[in-house]
Amino acid sequence: MTQIFYVTTPIYYVNAEPHIGTSYTTILADTLARYHRLLGHRTFFLTGTDEHGDRIARIAATNGEHPQVLADRISEKFRQLWPHLFVHPDRFIRTTDPDHIRVVEHVLKKVYDAGDIYFGEYGGLYCLGCERFYTEKELVDGLCPDHKVAPEFIQEKNYFFRMSKYQEWLGNHIATHPDFIRPERYRNEVLGFLRDPLEDLCISRPTSRLTWGIPIPFDERYVTYVWFDALINYLTGIGYPHSSDWESYWAQAEHLIGKDILKPHGIYWPTMLRAAGIPPFAHLTVHGYWNFEDTKISKSVGTPLAPLPLLKVFGTDALRYFLMRDMVVGLDARFSVAALVSRLNSDLANDFGNLLSRVTRLVFTHFDGRVPEGPDEPGALADQAAALLQTIPQELEEIRLHNIIEEILQLVRATNRYLEANAPWKLVGESPKRAGEVIYEALEALRIAAICLSPVMPEKTAELLARLGQPIEGFRLDPHGQWGRLRAGTRMAQGEALFPRIAEDELPALLPEILGKSIQGIEVTPTPPEEEKAEEISLEEFSRVQLRVARVLSAERVQKSDKLLKLRIDLGHETRQIVAGIAEHYTPESLIGRSIVVVTNLKPVKLRGEESQGMLLAATFGDDLSLITVDKDTPSGASIH
Ligand code: ME8
């Protein structure tokens, strides 16, 4: 049976133009769709724009234009950008599309008829940026945690969705479907939300306050809340409820989102579906933020990074490669021009592009531009290529693109080493046949690497395959029987370097073009780690901090805390208790017996009622954390200088 894959991105607000953050999720969806197509799966990829609501209405009013005019203009910018990024969705949906409006009305009526929408009065703290009510508990110092502004108090009569009714069902569904929300940290975050009672969701706005929305079909004095409207796009996109095959797509739905919109997708959406009698989606995969100089790249925070100027300098394939390789889905990543250039130079120019140049040169110098005969028995590269082809579907299942790319590059690097070890340019004098076989093996490994990379870099890999006389059309990522398909005698073509190196001294001149006016003057070199920027201290000041090696004797979770672990540690001459915020990164069992590094002369503090007599050291990167340990077996209590 043909497998199906249905992938979606968030639909983007039309309050600002596309930037690297929104481009990332869309390129990720496009890359996944291309991998699935290459595997022969029936694939549907949906993206689009989210156009209703308070925020859009207010921006349009400030501009003195109708919200539809604003929506048309910005939506078009997204639609036009995607082909430049080689992004080709099967549908570009807009929440102002007539079929979407009908589907929202249909779902509202269904949930209303089922008795899960009621009319009531509510007063609460409302953040305009998020377009939602906040509870006091969710605010940070009285401010919206995302927009850092004080919410307004609003009291009005509205329609409410009985979300609370589905709390238990949702908790069970998440518990019994471990890959429903992933990676695990976000699954845990949603389970965390569910530890407190769920409130019902206000799903309307009175037309006295807002008219830019889909009218509530059973009360014309109200329009639909923008999130209730927007989430339903995922159903409209595949032709719900009338198309004959929406259900087969829906059963495989993979929603990709950034961590900023976890709650609407992890809580509102599954409960809305349940109330409408529609099965839940298959997966919600949550990625972290691209940070630019440690600030989230986004329009509201004000450091937008436009994709087009980057494309002009680096090319679409290189940008896609960097974005897919340098973010581990689930963790934050840092966007810097220096990191992009270094990836481009090392992986693409030195390893991948250079392999093509080398083999092409060999084939033209010694074999008249034709693919030589391969050996009777394929060697180690064939095994490595077969293993790679086996791994891709599994890694794809878990959306670990950085791993897929790294494994492909391992094959490329192994092929470069294979050429060096066998030196066909020398071998050709004594045994042209053997030299030809070595070159054939390298060409074949390169061909397979290029096919495997084609979803990430469609244009350059197509060009590479064309030079090998192997157009990509009709290829399947087939783990069996790939090796050896390159026909001896095929005419190859020469060409310029596939990925020219970018000289680092060219960068300062390129920067203004890349970054635009808003963020000029940013250093090209990677920012030094935090501690290098910190205030200088003398050796004497540093030596006041007592650091010692300690062995973990026991570890357990601190009650009512997701983050804290309580450890009993051995310091050689004494044992102590310390409390550490590492529960999201280490299980208690995994710590027992390990040697860690502890600050021992810190004033004791109480955390969640537990005394902590010291502090362990750990490195943090993005959202992740790694314990500092010692390199050799070191006795407990050994001091650190
Ligand atoms: O939230 N790093 O739209 P939005 C990584 N309309 N991804 C980023 C990012 C960053 N710095 N900045 C943005 C909305 N994104 C709603 C969605 S869906 C039914 C409605 C990406 O325009 C990421 O995917 O604010 C994030 O979730 C999304 O853009 C937010 O886009």
Boltz pocket constraint, residues with backbone or C-beta under 6 A from the ligand:
constraints:
  - pocket:
      binder: B
      contacts: [[A, 9], [A, 10], [A, 11], [A, 12], [A, 13], [A, 14], [A, 20], [A, 21], [A, 22], [A, 24], [A, 25], [A, 50], [A, 227], [A, 230], [A, 231], [A, 232], [A, 233], [A, 256], [A, 257], [A, 258], [A, 259], [A, 260], [A, 261], [A, 288], [A, 289], [A, 290], [A, 291], [A, 296], [A, 297], [A, 298]]
      max_distance: 6.0
